[in-house]
Each structure stands twice: as structure tokens, then as C-alpha cells.
């Protein structure tokens, strides 16, 4: 053998020894971890150590010295709890919660990501077991929100989605980082909203909003999808409403949605309109100006106006109604009619399209809508109750227009915010509340807005009034809520009064008054939802004992008897 070959073999042996030393060093570090003998990968680590030339004595000593038996101690504590009489379910909750707290506190994304390396690319068996339990899935959701860049957690979220738990992860922000997972969640959420038959979509839409607004890409992707799907003549209007609701909530979160909305509407093909709308609707401005309103008026008052869809933007509606129906808002008389015309055109004109070709424009209701808005706008400017009373017949006629009812509701909110509004008003219902009743009667789609307004009035402090006066005013507002209930907004009203009872946020005499009013205006048969929400109020002795008699012939006793059948 030549001297050169001998030198090469020595170098190769030296290199091999160096590599083995590295492997053994890494294995020893693993053995020196606390309770390393309990790790699932311990057998693979021991095998690597022996293959690299390690000795059994070193393995035994390291594992024995670092064995604390934490798992055994925990198991012993569980036995003691059982001996003390604690139920099995309670023990499981205690242990699970403690383990969750420890994991959240000590979770290391880098160590978690190393799982795929240490397990040679195979899925750890315990991970598949964990995602089959709601408790541990919830833990992964919490960790994923806290560590959105962790590969292991993102992979776990995908596993959970593939396992069929898509409806659970709509509120997990990291789910938006994977297009397939995001698409599944979006599809599930939209389907849930379309199938929903309850009274409030709030929680579902809140979770969807959080997911959709997690990035610009997810927002644009979602709005593009909804825009295309909303073209369906069957149920497209529902998806259009959902898109508008998501846009509003995104705007409330501080996102500038204007450009995406206008891009979807096709306004970019009309540069003048696009420029006018963006100058008013961007997040930094969000205000009308006379110049752009004049431009829109000139375009929409000529013989061949642009599509009305460009004006049908919820944000533009809100700004126009705020401008026209807020007391104290002054518009130059020369341009006043232009604001009214734009709002009236947006809500009353309809078009018939054949593909990309507009076949006809129906302006039949435009003039009467302009008149209705103009008359009520003038009364708002005067802000005089006597003027409203003189025109009350016309006002009630115009309140049948949805746009006028929203404007008058806006006006009523402004007026009733005055601290002196209810001063001396205890025996008669103020005109503004009468108009609120009329709006509730005429417009079911305004019920939620009306109810929010009434709750605000009910919860408002009236410290400048005597206690009895405050009670009478709240009774007056309860009458409005009962009227809203009779108009079809049943369950939300009862849920709110039950909330007031459970959380003691309202005097029990007011709950009693509400209960008596509801019993007076309702009769059997009662729906399951009504029974579920109202029965706890009816059974509350502090509330209804004075409304019941010994013969049980009263309406409360009869209602409870009906529920027991």
C-alpha cells in the first residue's frame, strides 16, 4: 500500500470518528434531558448512540440520573384525588387544564418544528390522537393564534381541517395562510350563514370577519368569490348582503375597503365616477364634498346615466343619510337638491340588463322619492316638534319609504341624545318615539337597528331625573320594545330582558312590567324558541309572584302550565 493511500484511509477514519462523536454528543444531550426515558423517541436515540460506538453504561447512567418520574407523580396525584372522592370527569378537567396551561406557557415553536426532523418526516402518532379530542384541538387553535409562523402548528391546523372540523377553525387567524384550508373554512362559513334559521348571525359573521380580514389577500379573495357568486339570480342577493356586511365590518376595523369595492363594481371603467367616489369614500376622508356630489349629479341626471350600481354602496348611503338627516348639518342651498337627488336615484331607480347591455331604466319612483326625502329633510332642518306635528300625516306616509325611515331614525337618535330630552316627559309618548314605532311596524329589515337604538335609550343614565321619573321613562321604552316584539322581533327582545334579569342590570319592577305586557299581547300556541327564552322569566318568583293568583287563572300560571304539557 502506498503512503498516499494510507494517509487517505487515516483521514477517512478520522472523519468517521469525528461524525460519530457528534452523534454521540447529541444523543447524550438528549439523555440528559429531564425524564428523557419517557420520550417516545428514546429507543431511536439509544439505537443511534450504540451505532455511533457508545457504551451501555453511559446510557444507563444518564437516563437514571435524569429520571424524576413526573408522569408517575402525576398519576399518583390522580389516585389520591380519586381516593378523596373527586369524580373522574372533574379529575380529567383538572389535569387537562393544567397540561394546557403548561403547554401555552412553555411552548417553543422551534422545538415543535423539529418534530418533523426528529421523526424522520413521519407524522407523530400522538398528534393524530390529540386532534380527535375537542380539548386539545382548542389548545392548537390558541397556540396557532399565538405562534402563526410555526410550521408544526400550521400543519396541525391543516390536519384538523382535513379531519372534518372546518367549522371550528373559522376564527383561527393562521388558517388563512393555507389556501386550501382557508377555502374550506370560507365555504363552510358561507354555507352555515345561508342555512341559518335563527335570530342572530352575529357570532358566525364575527368569526368570518376575523378570518377574512387577516390579510389583504384573503379579503380580496373572499370579495372576488362573493362578487362572482352574487351574480346568481336565485340566491345572489344573500351573498351580496354578506359581502356588504363584511365590507362594513372590515372598514370598522380600520381597513380601507374602498378600492376593492369599486374594483368589483366595475367603476374603474368610468374614470370620472371612480375618481369622485374614491375621493369621498377612502378611509382617510370618509366624507362627502360638494364638488364630487355635483359631478355625480351631472352624470346621473343626463339622458344616458352610468349604471346605478355605482351609487349603491352602503358607505355612500350612510354618508348621504348622515348629511341630510343630522340636525345642525348645513348644506349650501344651491347644492341641497343634488344630495337629495343622488340618494333618491340610488334607492329608487331600477335597471334591466341583458348581459353587458342595459335594456331599460325605470325612474317611475324617482320623483316621489325625491319629494319624500326633501320634505322630511326640511323638517329635520327646522328641528321643531310643532312643525313635525303639523305635517304628521305626510310624515307617516313618507315613513313607508325605507330610506326616509332610516333618515328619520338617524334624526331621532340625534335628538334623544340631548340630556334634557326626557325632562318632564313621563305621561305622554314623545313624537320621536311614536315615529320609531311606525318605523318598526313598516320595516322588518330595520328591526335590528331600531332595537339597538332602544337598548341604548334603556341603558342610558338619567341622573338629572328623580328615581320615579327614571322608572317611568324606562317603562315607556319597554313599551316600544314590546311593540317591536309584536312587530316580529320576538326572540332578541326577550333574550335582552332575560339578560337584564340574570345580570341584575334593570330593576325587577321593570322586568315585571315587561312580563305583564308580553302576556297581554301574546297567546298560545307558543314557539319552542319563545318558551326557552321566556319561561325562566315567568318562573322567577321575584318577578311574577305579584302577577299570579291562588286559583292559577292568571296568564303567567296558564303559560307555565302550557309549557309543562
C-alpha positions in Angstrom: 0.0 0.0 0.0 1.3 3.4 -1.0 1.9 6.2 1.6 -0.7 8.3 -0.1 -3.4 5.6 0.1 -2.6 5.0 3.8 -2.9 8.8 4.5 -6.3 8.9 2.8 -7.6 6.0 4.9 -6.4 7.6 8.1 -8.3 10.8 7.1 -11.4 8.9 6.3 -11.3 7.0 9.7 -10.7 10.3 11.5 -13.6 11.9 9.7 -15.9 8.9 10.6 -14.8 9.1 14.2 -15.5 12.8 14.3 -19.0 12.2 12.9 -19.6 9.5 15.4 -18.5 11.8 18.2 -21.0 14.4 17.1 -23.8 11.8 17.0 -22.9 10.6 20.5 -22.7 14.1 21.9 -26.2 14.9 20.5 -27.6 11.7 21.9 -26.0 12.3 25.4 -27.6 15.8 25.4 -31.0 14.1 24.7 -30.3 11.5 27.5 -29.5 14.4 30.0 -33.0 16.0 29.5 -35.3 15.6 32.4 -37.3 12.3 32.2 -35.8 11.6 28.8 -36.5 7.9 29.3 -40.2 8.7 28.9 -39.8 10.4 25.5 -41.4 8.5 22.6 -38.2 8.7 20.5 -35.9 7.3 23.2 -35.4 3.9 21.5 -34.4 5.6 18.2 -31.9 7.8 20.1 -30.4 4.8 22.0 -30.0 2.9 18.8 -28.2 5.9 17.1 -25.9 6.1 20.2 -24.9 2.5 20.0 -24.4 2.6 16.3 -22.0 5.5 16.8 -20.0 3.4 19.2 -21.5 4.5 22.5 -21.4 2.3 25.7 -24.4 0.9 27.6 -23.0 2.2 30.9 -23.2 5.8 29.7 -26.8 5.4 28.5 -27.9 3.7 31.8 -26.2 6.3 34.0 -27.6 9.3 32.0 -31.1 8.0 31.9 -31.1 7.0 35.6 -29.6 10.3 36.8 -32.2 12.4 34.9 -35.2 10.4 35.8 -37.6 12.4 38.1 -40.8 10.4 37.4 -43.0 13.5 36.9 -45.5 11.3 35.0 -45.7 8.8 37.8 -46.1 11.5 40.4 -49.0 13.0 38.4 -50.6 9.6 38.2 -50.2 9.2 41.9 -51.9 12.6 42.5 -54.8 11.4 40.3 -55.2 8.3 42.5 -55.2 10.5 45.6 -57.9 12.7 44.1 -60.0 9.6 43.4 -59.4 8.4 46.9 -60.7 11.8 48.2 -64.0 11.3 46.3 -63.3 13.6 43.3 -65.3 12.4 40.2 -63.5 11.0 37.2 -64.8 13.8 34.9 -63.6 16.5 37.4 -60.2 15.0 37.6 -59.9 14.9 33.8 -60.8 18.6 33.6 -58.2 19.5 36.3 -55.4 17.5 34.6 -56.3 18.7 31.1 -56.5 22.4 32.1 -53.1 22.1 34.0 -51.4 20.5 31.0 -52.9 23.1 28.6 -51.6 26.0 30.9 -48.1 24.4 30.9 -48.1 23.9 27.2 -49.2 27.5 26.5 -46.7 28.9 28.9 -43.7 26.8 27.8 -44.4 26.2 24.1 -41.3 26.6 21.9 -42.1 26.9 18.1 -38.5 25.9 17.1 -38.7 22.7 19.2 -42.2 22.0 17.8 -40.9 22.4 14.2 -38.1 19.9 14.9 -40.7 17.2 15.4 -40.7 16.6 11.7 -37.0 16.2 11.6 -36.6 14.0 14.7 -39.4 11.7 13.5 -37.7 11.4 10.1 -40.7 13.1 8.3 -43.3 10.7 9.7 -46.4 12.1 11.4 -46.1 11.6 15.2 -48.8 9.2 16.4 -49.7 11.3 19.4 -50.5 14.3 17.1 -53.2 12.3 15.3 -54.7 11.2 18.6 -54.7 14.7 20.1 -56.7 16.3 17.3 -59.5 13.8 17.9 -60.3 15.5 21.2 -62.0 18.9 21.4 -59.9 20.0 24.4 -56.6 19.5 22.5 -58.0 21.0 19.3 -58.8 24.1 21.2 -55.3 24.2 22.5 -53.9 24.0 19.0 -56.2 26.9 18.0 -54.9 29.1 20.8 -51.3 28.2 20.1 -51.7 28.8 16.4 -53.0 32.3 17.0 -50.1 33.0 19.3 -47.4 31.5 17.0 -48.7 32.0 13.4 -45.3 31.2 11.8 -44.9 27.8 13.5 -44.8 25.1 10.8 -45.9 22.3 13.1 -49.0 24.2 14.2 -49.9 25.2 10.7 -49.6 21.6 9.6 -51.8 20.6 12.6 -54.5 23.1 11.6 -54.5 21.5 8.1 -54.9 18.1 9.7 -57.8 19.3 11.7 -59.4 20.8 8.6 -58.9 17.5 6.7 -60.4 15.6 9.6 -63.7 17.5 9.1 -63.6 20.1 11.9 -63.6 23.0 9.5 -66.4 24.8 11.3 -64.2 25.1 14.4 -61.3 26.9 12.9 -63.1 29.9 11.3 -61.7 32.1 14.0 -58.1 30.9 13.8 -56.1 33.6 12.0 -53.3 31.3 10.9 -55.7 29.2 8.9 -55.7 32.0 6.3 -52.1 31.2 5.5 -53.0 28.0 3.7 -55.2 28.5 0.6 -56.8 25.0 0.8 -57.7 25.3 4.5 -58.9 28.9 4.0 -61.1 27.9 1.1 -62.7 25.0 3.1 -63.4 27.3 6.1 -64.8 30.0 3.8 -67.1 27.5 2.1 -68.3 26.1 5.4 -68.9 29.5 6.9 -70.9 30.8 3.9 -72.9 27.6 3.8 -73.7 27.9 7.5 -74.9 31.5 7.0 -77.1 30.6 4.1 -78.6 27.7 6.0 -79.0 29.7 9.2 -82.6 29.9 10.5 -82.1 31.5 13.9 -82.4 35.1 15.1 -78.8 36.3 15.2 -75.8 35.6 12.9 -73.5 37.8 15.0 -71.1 35.2 16.2 -70.7 33.4 12.8 -70.1 36.7 11.0 -67.7 37.9 13.6 -65.5 34.8 13.2 -65.7 35.1 9.4 -64.8 38.7 9.5 -61.7 38.0 11.7 -60.6 35.3 9.2 -61.3 37.3 6.1 -59.6 40.4 7.4 -56.4 38.6 8.4 -54.7 39.8 5.3 -55.3 41.9 2.1 -55.0 38.7 0.1 -57.8 36.8 2.0 -60.0 39.9 1.9 -59.6 40.3 -1.9 -60.0 36.6 -2.5 -63.2 36.5 -0.4 -64.8 39.5 -2.0 -63.9 38.3 -5.5 -65.6 35.0 -4.8 -68.7 36.6 -3.3 -68.9 39.1 -6.2 -69.0 36.3 -8.8 -71.4 34.1 -6.8 -73.8 37.1 -6.2 -74.5 37.2 -9.9 -76.7 34.1 -9.5 -80.3 35.2 -9.8 -81.5 32.6 -7.3 -79.8 33.5 -4.0 -77.3 36.0 -5.2 -78.8 38.8 -3.1 -77.9 36.9 0.1 -74.2 36.8 -0.9 -74.3 40.4 -1.9 -75.6 41.3 1.6 -72.9 39.2 3.1 -70.2 40.9 1.1 -71.6 44.3 2.2 -71.6 43.3 5.8 -68.0 42.0 5.6 -67.0 45.3 3.9 -68.6 47.4 6.7 -67.0 45.4 9.5 -63.6 45.5 7.7 -64.0 49.3 7.5 -64.9 49.4 11.2 -61.6 47.6 11.9 -59.7 50.3 10.2 -59.2 48.6 6.8 -59.5 50.8 3.6 -62.0 48.7 1.5 -62.9 51.4 -0.9 -60.6 50.4 -3.8 -61.6 46.7 -3.7 -65.3 47.6 -3.6 -65.1 49.9 -6.6 -62.9 47.5 -8.5 -65.6 44.8 -8.0 -68.4 47.1 -9.1 -66.6 47.9 -12.4 -66.4 51.6 -11.6 -62.8 51.7 -13.0 -64.4 51.7 -16.5 -65.9 55.1 -15.6 -62.9 57.2 -14.6 -64.9 60.3 -13.6 -67.2 58.3 -11.2 -64.2 56.3 -9.9 -62.3 59.5 -9.0 -65.3 61.1 -7.4 -66.2 58.1 -5.2 -62.6 57.4 -4.2 -62.1 61.0 -3.1 -65.1 60.7 -0.7 -65.0 57.0 0.4 -61.4 56.3 1.2 -60.7 55.6 4.9 -58.7 58.8 5.3 -61.5 61.0 4.1 -64.9 59.2 4.6 -66.8 62.5 4.0 -68.9 64.0 1.2 -67.9 67.1 -0.6 -69.9 69.4 -2.8 -67.6 69.2 -5.9 -67.8 65.4 -6.2 -71.6 65.3 -5.4 -72.1 67.9 -8.2 -70.1 65.7 -10.6 -72.2 62.6 -9.7 -75.4 64.7 -10.1 -74.4 65.9 -13.6 -73.6 62.3 -14.7 -76.8 60.7 -13.3 -79.2 63.5 -14.4 -78.3 63.3 -18.1 -80.1 61.1 -20.7 -77.7 58.2 -20.6 -76.6 57.9 -16.9 -74.0 55.4 -15.7 -75.1 52.2 -14.0 -77.0 52.8 -10.7 -74.9 50.1 -9.1 -72.1 52.5 -8.6 -74.2 54.5 -6.2 -75.5 51.5 -4.3 -72.6 51.4 -1.8 -73.6 51.1 1.9 -70.9 53.6 2.9 -72.2 56.2 0.4 -75.8 55.6 1.8 -74.6 56.2 5.3 -72.8 59.4 4.4 -75.8 60.8 2.5 -78.3 60.0 5.2 -75.9 61.4 7.9 -75.6 64.6 5.9 -79.3 65.1 5.2 -80.8 63.9 8.5 -78.5 65.2 11.2 -79.8 68.4 12.9 -77.2 71.2 12.6 -75.7 69.9 9.4 -75.7 72.8 6.9 -75.7 72.2 3.2 -75.4 75.1 0.7 -78.9 75.7 -0.5 -77.7 75.8 -4.1 -76.4 72.2 -3.8 -79.0 70.8 -1.4 -81.2 69.3 -4.2 -78.1 67.5 -5.6 -77.5 65.5 -2.4 -81.2 64.6 -2.3 -81.3 63.6 -6.0 -78.2 61.3 -5.6 -79.7 59.5 -2.6 -83.2 59.2 -4.2 -81.7 57.9 -7.5 -79.6 55.3 -5.7 -82.6 53.8 -3.8 -85.4 54.1 -6.3 -84.1 53.6 -9.9 -84.0 50.2 -11.3 -82.4 48.8 -14.5 -82.9 45.8 -16.7 -79.7 44.3 -18.2 -79.2 41.7 -20.8 -75.6 40.5 -20.2 -73.4 43.6 -20.5 -76.1 45.6 -22.4 -78.5 47.8 -20.4 -82.0 47.4 -21.9 -84.1 49.9 -19.9 -84.0 52.3 -16.9 -87.1 52.6 -14.7 -87.3 56.0 -13.0 -91.0 55.8 -12.1 -90.5 56.1 -8.4 -87.7 58.7 -8.5 -89.8 61.9 -8.3 -91.9 60.7 -5.4 -88.8 59.5 -3.5 -87.2 62.9 -4.1 -90.3 64.6 -2.6 -90.3 62.3 0.4 -86.6 62.9 1.2 -86.9 66.7 0.6 -90.0 67.1 2.8 -88.5 65.2 5.8 -85.1 66.8 5.3 -86.7 70.3 5.6 -88.4 69.2 8.9 -85.1 67.9 10.2 -83.5 71.3 9.4 -86.3 73.1 11.3 -86.0 70.7 14.3 -89.3 71.9 15.7 -91.8 69.3 17.2 -94.7 71.5 16.3 -93.7 71.6 12.6 -93.5 67.8 12.6 -96.9 67.6 14.2 -98.4 69.9 11.6 -97.1 67.5 8.9 -97.7 64.3 10.8 -100.0 62.7 8.1 -97.4 63.3 5.4 -94.6 62.1 7.7 -96.3 58.8 8.4 -96.9 58.4 4.6 -93.2 59.1 3.9 -92.0 56.8 6.7 -93.2 53.9 4.4 -90.1 54.7 2.3 -87.1 52.6 3.7 -84.6 55.4 3.0 -86.8 58.0 4.8 -87.3 55.7 7.8 -83.5 55.3 8.1 -83.1 59.0 7.9 -85.7 59.8 10.5 -84.3 57.1 12.8 -80.9 58.9 12.5 -82.6 62.1 13.3 -84.4 60.6 16.4 -81.0 59.3 17.7 -79.5 62.8 17.5 -82.5 64.5 19.2 -82.9 62.0 22.1 -79.2 62.2 22.9 -79.9 65.6 24.5 -79.8 65.1 28.3 -82.9 67.3 28.7 -85.0 65.4 26.2 -86.9 63.3 28.7 -87.2 66.1 31.3 -90.9 66.5 32.2 -91.9 63.7 29.7 -93.5 61.0 31.8 -97.2 60.9 31.0 -97.1 61.1 27.2 -95.1 59.4 24.5 -92.8 61.8 22.7 -93.3 62.2 18.9 -89.9 60.8 18.1 -90.7 57.5 19.9 -94.1 57.4 18.1 -92.2 57.6 14.8 -89.8 54.8 16.0 -92.9 52.6 16.5 -94.1 53.4 13.0 -90.7 52.5 11.5 -90.8 49.2 13.4 -94.3 48.5 12.0 -93.4 49.3 8.4 -89.9 47.9 8.0 -88.9 44.4 9.4 -85.4 44.9 8.0 -84.9 47.9 10.3 -85.9 45.9 13.4 -82.3 45.2 14.5 -81.3 48.9 14.1 -84.4 50.1 16.0 -83.7 47.6 18.8 -80.1 48.7 19.2 -81.4 52.3 19.5 -84.0 51.3 22.1 -81.4 49.4 24.1 -79.2 52.4 24.1 -82.0 54.6 25.5 -82.9 52.0 28.1 -79.4 51.6 29.4 -78.7 55.3 29.4 -78.3 57.1 32.7 -80.8 59.8 33.6 -79.1 61.1 36.8 -80.7 64.5 36.4 -84.2 63.0 36.9 -85.8 61.6 40.1 -85.8 57.9 40.5 -89.6 57.5 39.8 -89.2 59.6 36.7 -86.4 57.3 35.5 -88.6 54.2 36.1 -91.4 55.8 34.1 -89.1 56.6 31.2 -87.8 53.1 31.1 -91.3 51.7 31.1 -92.0 54.0 28.1 -89.0 52.4 26.3 -90.2 48.9 27.3 -93.5 49.7 25.6 -91.5 50.4 22.4 -89.7 47.1 22.8 -93.0 45.2 23.3 -94.3 46.9 20.1 -91.1 45.8 18.3 -91.8 42.3 19.7 -95.3 42.4 18.4 -94.0 43.5 15.0 -91.9 40.3 14.7 -88.6 40.9 16.5 -89.6 38.5 19.3 -86.6 36.4 20.5 -84.0 39.2 20.6 -86.2 41.4 22.8 -86.9 38.5 25.2 -83.3 37.5 25.3 -82.3 41.0 26.2 -84.8 41.3 29.1 -83.7 37.9 30.3 -80.1 39.2 30.2 -81.1 42.2 32.3 -82.8 39.9 34.8 -79.9 37.4 35.1 -77.3 40.2 35.3 -79.4 42.5 37.5 -78.9 45.4 35.2 -82.5 46.5 35.5 -84.9 47.0 38.3 -87.1 43.9 38.8 -90.2 46.1 38.7 -89.3 46.9 35.1 -88.9 43.2 34.2 -92.3 42.6 35.9 -93.8 45.3 33.8 -92.3 43.8 30.6 -93.6 40.3 31.5 -97.1 41.6 32.1 -97.1 43.5 28.8 -95.8 40.4 26.9 -98.5 38.2 28.4 -101.2 40.7 27.5 -100.2 40.8 23.8 -99.3 37.1 23.2 -101.3 33.9 23.3 -100.8 30.2 22.6 -99.5 28.3 20.7 -96.0 29.4 21.6 -92.9 28.5 19.7 -90.1 26.5 21.2 -87.7 29.5 21.0 -90.2 31.7 22.8 -90.7 29.1 25.6 -87.0 28.6 26.0 -86.3 32.3 26.5 -89.4 33.5 28.3 -90.1 30.6 30.7 -87.2 31.4 33.1 -88.6 34.9 33.4 -92.1 33.6 34.0 -90.9 31.2 36.7 -88.9 33.8 38.6 -90.9 34.4 41.8 -89.2 37.8 42.4 -90.6 39.0 39.1 -94.0 37.2 38.7 -95.3 36.4 42.2 -97.4 39.6 42.4 -98.8 38.8 38.9 -100.2 35.4 39.9 -103.3 34.4 41.9 -104.2 31.5 44.1 -106.6 30.0 41.6 -103.8 30.0 38.9 -106.2 31.6 36.5 -103.7 34.3 35.6 -101.9 34.5 32.3 -98.5 33.6 33.9 -99.8 30.4 35.5 -101.5 29.4 32.3 -98.3 30.0 30.3 -96.3 27.8 32.7 -99.0 25.1 32.6 -98.9 25.3 28.8 -95.1 24.8 28.8 -95.4 21.7 31.1 -97.7 19.8 28.8 
